[in-house]
Amino acid sequence: MAEPRTPTSRHGLSRQSPLLGYDPHAGVLDLPARPKSPPEQPVELRDLRQLVPADEPERQLDDWGRSQRVLDRFEPLLDFYYHHWFRVQTEGIEHVPAAGGALIVSNHSGALPPDGPMIMQAIRHEHPSPRPLHMLAEHWFKGYPGVSMLTNKLGLVPAHPANAQRLLHDEGRLVLVFPEGQKGSRKLYWQRYRLRRFGRGGFVRTAMRARVPIVPVAVLGAEEAMPIFAHIRALQRLTGLIYFPINHAFPQFGLAAALMYLPAKFKIRFLEPMDLSAYSADDAEDVALVQEIGEQVRGQIQAELDAMRSSRRSVWFG
């Protein structure tokens, strides 16, 4: 009997090949380990950064595509959700550094996750020294016309280690990452607040290489604001979406479901930063160490979420 044939791409590569980027267990920022002795690059390749256009203050557009003008136009809607709909309660905002790079690591949830924008608004409104926030995101949006351009203007950056290194180390920015990725946002309602695996610790490796602290964040309320009751796999394959959820608003209201969040009370708690300055770039290649620190961060967030849920009297009033 012939052995079963492994499906391959038109280039002859297996779907499981890391060259196609397929890894069902990987998380955001998880890529195959880099070679220990990378080939020396020509000088001209090292200077490619100089070819990137400088910021254009008159357009309020940085070289990542983040547009302050677009953000200002969305500000009334985001403020409505932050102050009146979700009535966000923020704690520990002083743990977010006022200067220098920092990697903010949060739990992730909701069919259309509202946690990222609310964390952004918390820093903008509650921090004594507000700073722009860039969010590292997976590439699920790149195939949808108009969506990719809009998300870039709102501060989303493709989750790649090179992008994270430049943002954190070279430019000293605040960067938000959700290590659960789509595994977190696709959770069903009965699975709420049970953190998924944080990949293979790619976010820890990133922080070590950039020599920046990790600021864990626990977000309560997003699971109830846009819950998922079921998934329809056939429609997922038909539409090309990463998942096709069923909830109180989708698919019956179509695209309007994006504005139909339930008014759950949000609590955002920033935990004490984890200082990784004692580690070197070589430590980032220690798989066991990276996974141990990643699980420690995950455990801190999970414990905080459990404590916040136990003290919550009402989903809607806190």
Backbone torsions as a table, in degrees:
resi	resn	phi	psi	omega
1	MET	NA	133.1	-178.2
2	ALA	-70.2	144.1	178.6
3	GLU	-70.5	145.0	179.4
4	PRO	-60.8	138.3	-175.8
5	ARG	-87.8	128.9	177.9
6	THR	-74.0	126.2	179.8
7	PRO	-59.1	137.5	179.9
8	THR	-126.2	163.4	176.2
9	SER	-80.4	176.8	179.2
10	ARG	-68.5	-10.6	176.1
11	HIS	-95.8	4.7	178.3
12	GLY	85.9	11.7	-179.4
13	LEU	-96.8	141.8	175.8
14	SER	-70.0	150.3	176.8
15	ARG	-62.0	-25.0	179.2
16	GLN	-82.8	-1.7	-178.1
17	SER	-68.3	132.7	177.1
18	PRO	-63.3	-18.1	178.3
19	LEU	-67.6	-23.4	176.0
20	LEU	-92.8	-0.7	178.3
21	GLY	73.7	15.3	-176.6
22	TYR	-92.9	120.6	175.7
23	ASP	-154.8	104.9	-175.1
24	PRO	-64.8	-17.0	-178.1
25	HIS	-103.1	-2.6	-176.8
26	ALA	-78.2	156.0	176.9
27	GLY	-118.0	-174.7	179.2
28	VAL	-62.1	135.9	179.6
29	LEU	74.8	4.0	176.4
30	ASP	-85.4	117.8	175.1
31	LEU	-132.3	160.7	175.6
32	PRO	-54.5	144.5	-178.7
33	ALA	-58.2	139.7	179.8
34	ARG	-75.4	154.1	179.5
35	PRO	-63.7	148.3	-177.2
36	LYS	-67.0	-32.3	-179.2
37	SER	-124.7	80.4	-178.8
38	PRO	-66.5	147.0	179.6
39	PRO	-63.5	144.0	179.7
40	GLU	-65.4	132.5	-178.8
41	GLN	-92.7	146.6	175.6
42	PRO	-59.8	152.5	-176.9
43	VAL	-58.1	-38.1	-175.8
44	GLU	-64.6	-28.5	178.2
45	LEU	-73.2	-30.7	178.9
46	ARG	-69.3	-24.8	-175.5
47	ASP	-96.1	11.8	-179.3
48	LEU	-62.7	-24.2	179.2
49	ARG	-57.2	-30.1	-178.8
50	GLN	-69.3	-17.8	-179.4
51	LEU	-82.2	-13.7	179.3
52	VAL	-72.9	129.1	-179.0
53	PRO	-59.6	146.5	178.3
54	ALA	-72.6	166.0	176.8
55	ASP	-58.9	147.9	178.5
56	GLU	-114.8	94.2	-174.5
57	PRO	-57.3	-35.8	-178.4
58	GLU	-66.7	-25.0	177.7
59	ARG	-97.4	-9.5	-177.7
60	GLN	53.1	44.7	-176.9
61	LEU	-127.0	124.3	177.2
62	ASP	-90.6	175.2	-174.1
63	ASP	-79.4	7.0	169.7
64	TRP	-96.7	-4.6	-178.8
65	GLY	93.5	-0.5	179.8
66	ARG	-71.8	124.6	-175.8
67	SER	-112.8	117.0	177.2
68	GLN	-66.5	-30.9	178.8
69	ARG	-64.2	-43.6	178.1
70	VAL	-66.4	-42.1	179.1
71	LEU	-61.3	-39.4	178.9
72	ASP	-63.2	-34.9	178.8
73	ARG	-70.7	-31.0	177.0
74	PHE	-84.3	-10.4	-174.3
75	GLU	-56.5	-45.2	179.1
76	PRO	-58.8	-40.6	179.1
77	LEU	-67.3	-45.4	179.4
78	LEU	-64.1	-38.8	178.0
79	ASP	-66.0	-37.2	177.7
80	PHE	-60.7	-47.2	178.8
81	TYR	-64.2	-43.4	-174.9
82	TYR	-66.4	-49.6	-172.8
83	HIS	-87.1	-35.9	-168.5
84	HIS	-112.3	-36.9	-175.3
85	TRP	-87.2	-54.2	179.4
86	PHE	-89.8	-18.1	178.7
87	ARG	48.0	58.3	-169.9
88	VAL	-64.1	130.6	173.4
89	GLN	-107.7	120.0	-174.8
90	THR	-110.7	135.2	177.7
91	GLU	-131.1	147.6	174.4
92	GLY	72.3	22.9	-178.5
93	ILE	-61.5	-22.7	-179.8
94	GLU	-67.2	-13.5	178.5
95	HIS	-77.7	-11.2	176.6
96	VAL	-83.5	119.8	-177.3
97	PRO	-58.0	142.0	179.0
98	ALA	-80.5	-15.3	179.9
99	ALA	-151.3	157.1	178.8
100	GLY	82.1	168.0	-177.6
101	GLY	-74.4	147.7	175.5
102	ALA	-155.8	142.1	179.4
103	LEU	-104.8	112.1	179.5
104	ILE	-90.6	124.1	-174.1
105	VAL	-117.6	123.1	-174.3
106	SER	-131.3	158.1	167.7
107	ASN	-71.1	162.4	-170.4
108	HIS	-136.6	137.9	-178.7
109	SER	-167.2	165.0	177.9
110	GLY	99.9	137.5	-179.2
111	ALA	-55.9	-42.5	169.5
112	LEU	-119.6	90.6	-166.1
113	PRO	-57.7	121.4	175.8
114	PRO	-92.0	0.2	-173.3
115	ASP	-67.6	-42.2	-179.7
116	GLY	-58.7	-54.8	178.7
117	PRO	-58.7	-35.4	-179.3
118	MET	-72.1	-35.5	173.8
119	ILE	-64.0	-41.0	177.8
120	MET	-60.5	-43.9	179.8
121	GLN	-68.7	-34.3	178.2
122	ALA	-61.3	-44.5	178.4
123	ILE	-66.9	-37.1	-177.8
124	ARG	-69.5	-37.0	-173.8
125	HIS	-98.8	-31.4	-171.8
126	GLU	-102.1	-24.2	-175.9
127	HIS	-75.5	137.4	178.7
128	PRO	-64.1	-24.4	177.1
129	SER	-128.6	79.3	-176.1
130	PRO	-58.4	141.9	-178.9
131	ARG	-136.5	152.3	174.1
132	PRO	-62.8	147.7	-179.7
133	LEU	-123.4	126.5	173.9
134	HIS	-102.1	137.9	-178.6
135	MET	-111.5	125.9	176.1
136	LEU	-82.9	126.1	-174.7
137	ALA	-131.2	154.6	175.0
138	GLU	-72.6	171.3	-172.3
139	HIS	-88.9	17.1	-174.3
140	TRP	-62.4	-22.6	-174.2
141	PHE	-90.4	-5.0	-168.8
142	LYS	-71.0	-19.2	-177.1
143	GLY	-92.8	5.3	-175.7
144	TYR	-110.5	118.3	-174.7
145	PRO	-56.0	130.9	176.7
146	GLY	86.7	-31.9	-176.0
147	VAL	-69.1	-44.1	-178.8
148	SER	-60.3	-43.6	-179.5
149	MET	-64.3	-42.2	-179.0
150	LEU	-66.3	-44.8	-179.2
151	THR	-63.7	-35.6	176.0
152	ASN	-63.1	-41.1	-179.6
153	LYS	-67.6	-23.3	178.2
154	LEU	-89.1	-1.1	174.4
155	GLY	108.5	7.6	176.9
156	LEU	-81.7	138.8	-179.4
157	VAL	-129.0	135.6	177.6
158	PRO	-53.8	132.7	-175.2
159	ALA	-76.3	88.7	177.3
160	HIS	-132.0	139.2	-177.4
161	PRO	-53.6	-35.4	179.9
162	ALA	-65.9	-41.1	177.6
163	ASN	-64.5	-42.8	179.9
164	ALA	-64.2	-40.2	-179.9
165	GLN	-62.7	-43.4	-179.1
166	ARG	-67.5	-43.5	-179.7
167	LEU	-64.2	-46.7	-173.2
168	LEU	-79.6	-50.2	-173.8
169	HIS	-85.9	-51.0	-174.2
170	ASP	-74.5	-38.5	-173.7
171	GLU	-108.2	-8.5	177.1
172	GLY	61.7	44.3	-176.3
173	ARG	-96.2	164.3	167.8
174	LEU	-85.4	130.9	-177.5
175	VAL	-130.8	132.2	178.4
176	LEU	-106.1	133.7	179.1
177	VAL	-137.0	145.6	176.8
178	PHE	-115.0	95.8	-175.2
179	PRO	-61.6	-23.7	177.8
180	GLU	-68.1	-27.2	-178.3
181	GLY	60.8	-145.7	-178.3
182	GLN	-69.6	-16.2	175.6
183	LYS	-63.2	-29.4	178.8
184	GLY	-81.7	-43.2	-175.5
185	SER	-74.8	-15.6	-179.1
186	ARG	-98.0	4.3	-179.4
187	LYS	-59.3	142.8	174.5
188	LEU	-78.0	162.8	-173.3
189	TYR	-59.3	-38.9	-178.8
190	TRP	-71.6	-11.2	178.2
191	GLN	-98.6	8.7	-172.5
192	ARG	-59.3	142.9	177.4
193	TYR	61.6	21.9	169.7
194	ARG	-106.1	100.8	-173.2
195	LEU	-62.0	135.1	174.0
196	ARG	-79.1	169.8	178.8
197	ARG	-59.4	139.2	179.1
198	PHE	-85.7	51.9	179.0
199	GLY	56.9	-141.0	177.5
200	ARG	-109.6	23.5	176.6
201	GLY	83.0	24.9	-179.4
202	GLY	-59.1	-32.2	-179.8
203	PHE	-69.1	-32.2	177.1
204	VAL	-68.4	-44.0	177.8
205	ARG	-59.1	-40.6	178.8
206	THR	-62.9	-46.1	-179.4
207	ALA	-64.7	-37.6	178.7
208	MET	-63.9	-46.5	-178.1
209	ARG	-65.8	-36.4	-179.9
210	ALA	-84.2	-11.3	-179.6
211	ARG	57.3	52.8	178.2
212	VAL	-126.5	156.6	178.4
213	PRO	-76.6	157.1	172.4
214	ILE	-102.6	128.7	177.4
215	VAL	-110.8	102.8	178.0
216	PRO	-69.8	146.3	179.3
217	VAL	-135.2	135.4	175.0
218	ALA	-111.7	124.8	-178.8
219	VAL	-115.2	122.2	178.9
220	LEU	-113.1	132.2	177.2
221	GLY	121.3	-28.1	-176.6
222	ALA	-66.6	-29.9	-179.4
223	GLU	-63.8	-34.7	-179.2
224	GLU	-89.2	-20.6	-177.9
225	ALA	-70.8	-35.3	178.9
226	MET	-142.3	72.0	-175.2
227	PRO	-73.9	160.5	174.7
228	ILE	-120.8	125.0	-178.8
229	PHE	-97.8	-25.8	-179.6
230	ALA	-165.9	166.0	174.7
231	HIS	-123.3	143.4	175.2
232	ILE	-112.2	102.7	-173.8
233	ARG	-63.9	-39.1	-177.7
234	ALA	-61.9	-43.2	179.0
235	LEU	-72.2	-28.1	174.7
236	GLN	-61.8	-46.3	179.5
237	ARG	-68.3	-36.3	-178.0
238	LEU	-68.2	-41.2	-176.5
239	THR	-86.8	-20.4	-177.0
240	GLY	82.5	5.3	177.5
241	LEU	-71.9	156.0	178.5
242	ILE	-69.8	-24.0	169.2
243	TYR	-160.2	154.8	179.4
244	PHE	-118.0	93.0	-173.1
245	PRO	-85.0	157.0	171.7
246	ILE	-117.0	123.0	176.4
247	ASN	-147.7	-159.3	-175.2
248	HIS	-68.6	-19.0	-173.8
249	ALA	-123.9	-23.4	-175.8
250	PHE	-120.1	137.2	8.3
251	PRO	-94.1	3.0	-171.4
252	GLN	-62.9	-28.3	179.7
253	PHE	-105.5	6.8	176.1
254	GLY	59.1	-138.4	-177.3
255	LEU	-65.2	-23.1	179.0
256	ALA	-64.0	-17.3	178.8
257	ALA	-60.4	-23.5	-179.7
258	ALA	-63.4	-19.4	-179.8
259	LEU	-106.9	8.9	-173.0
260	MET	-109.0	46.8	174.6
261	TYR	-67.3	144.1	173.2
262	LEU	-78.2	147.7	-171.9
263	PRO	-81.1	58.3	177.5
264	ALA	-73.1	146.5	177.1
265	LYS	-76.6	124.8	-179.0
266	PHE	-95.5	140.0	168.7
267	LYS	-129.5	126.2	179.0
268	ILE	-118.7	119.9	-177.1
269	ARG	-120.3	115.5	176.2
270	PHE	-87.1	124.9	-177.9
271	LEU	-93.3	170.5	-178.2
272	GLU	-61.7	137.8	-178.8
273	PRO	-63.7	148.8	174.4
274	MET	-101.6	113.9	-177.1
275	ASP	-80.7	121.4	179.9
276	LEU	-112.1	16.8	-175.6
277	SER	-66.7	-20.1	-179.7
278	ALA	-75.7	-12.8	-178.4
279	TYR	-95.7	150.5	179.1
280	SER	-104.3	173.9	177.3
281	ALA	-63.2	-29.9	177.8
282	ASP	-66.9	-32.4	178.5
283	ASP	-64.7	-24.6	179.9
284	ALA	-66.1	-17.0	178.9
285	GLU	-91.7	-2.3	177.7
286	ASP	-83.5	100.2	-173.8
287	VAL	-59.8	-43.9	-178.0
288	ALA	-63.9	-43.0	179.8
289	LEU	-64.8	-44.8	-179.5
290	VAL	-61.2	-45.2	-179.6
291	GLN	-67.5	-34.4	179.1
292	GLU	-64.9	-44.6	179.1
293	ILE	-68.2	-39.1	177.9
294	GLY	-60.1	-42.9	178.2
295	GLU	-67.9	-32.2	177.1
296	GLN	-64.5	-43.6	177.8
297	VAL	-64.2	-45.0	179.2
298	ARG	-60.1	-43.1	179.6
299	GLY	-63.0	-38.3	177.7
300	GLN	-62.5	-46.3	-179.2
301	ILE	-65.8	-42.4	179.7
302	GLN	-62.1	-44.1	179.3
303	ALA	-63.0	-39.3	179.9
304	GLU	-67.3	-42.1	177.3
305	LEU	-61.7	-41.8	178.7
306	ASP	-61.5	-42.7	179.8
307	ALA	-66.6	-40.3	179.8
308	MET	-66.1	-39.6	178.6
309	ARG	-66.8	-40.3	-177.8
310	SER	-66.9	-28.9	-179.5
311	SER	-93.1	-4.9	-179.9
312	ARG	-80.1	127.9	-179.8
313	ARG	-87.1	-32.3	-176.6
314	SER	-148.2	139.2	175.6
315	VAL	-61.3	-34.2	-171.9
316	TRP	-94.1	-23.9	-175.5
317	PHE	-121.9	-1.6	175.3
318	GLY	87.9	NA	NA
